[in-house]
């Protein structure tokens, strides 16, 4: 899976809403289209973008072709983001420690 495709797919609010809905369980294109003021073909195009990114797959259930969320692609994006979150948290912690030291020195001089 390619991170560029995943993030590009998730850049659109409609596709993020589709992913959020599929996180609750499989759904048909008709079910996914319900909350949106757009045609079924337009929703299908969004689903195809999500499929190409590896975020969604379609199955077969008799006459239905339910869409299914593929968590592996989300996990890949989350893992990538997590590495940077850890870096920034460490930097913020160092900044907080520095500010605490400066406050202590400042208050120490005023006494």
Secondary structure as the mmCIF struct_conf table of DSSP 4:
data_model
#
loop_
_struct_conf.conf_type_id
_struct_conf.id
_struct_conf.beg_label_comp_id
_struct_conf.beg_label_asym_id
_struct_conf.beg_label_seq_id
_struct_conf.end_label_comp_id
_struct_conf.end_label_asym_id
_struct_conf.end_label_seq_id
HELX_RH_AL_P HELX_RH_AL_P1 UNK A 3 UNK A 10
TURN_TY1_P TURN_TY1_P1 UNK A 11 UNK A 11
BEND BEND1 UNK A 12 UNK A 12
HELX_RH_AL_P HELX_RH_AL_P2 UNK A 13 UNK A 22
TURN_TY1_P TURN_TY1_P2 UNK A 23 UNK A 24
STRN STRN1 UNK A 27 UNK A 27
HELX_RH_AL_P HELX_RH_AL_P3 UNK A 29 UNK A 33
TURN_TY1_P TURN_TY1_P3 UNK A 34 UNK A 35
BEND BEND2 UNK A 36 UNK A 38
HELX_RH_AL_P HELX_RH_AL_P4 UNK A 40 UNK A 52
TURN_TY1_P TURN_TY1_P4 UNK A 53 UNK A 54
BEND BEND3 UNK A 55 UNK A 55
STRN STRN2 UNK A 56 UNK A 58
STRN STRN3 UNK A 61 UNK A 61
TURN_TY1_P TURN_TY1_P5 UNK A 62 UNK A 63
STRN STRN4 UNK A 64 UNK A 64
STRN STRN5 UNK A 67 UNK A 69
HELX_RH_AL_P HELX_RH_AL_P5 UNK A 71 UNK A 110
#
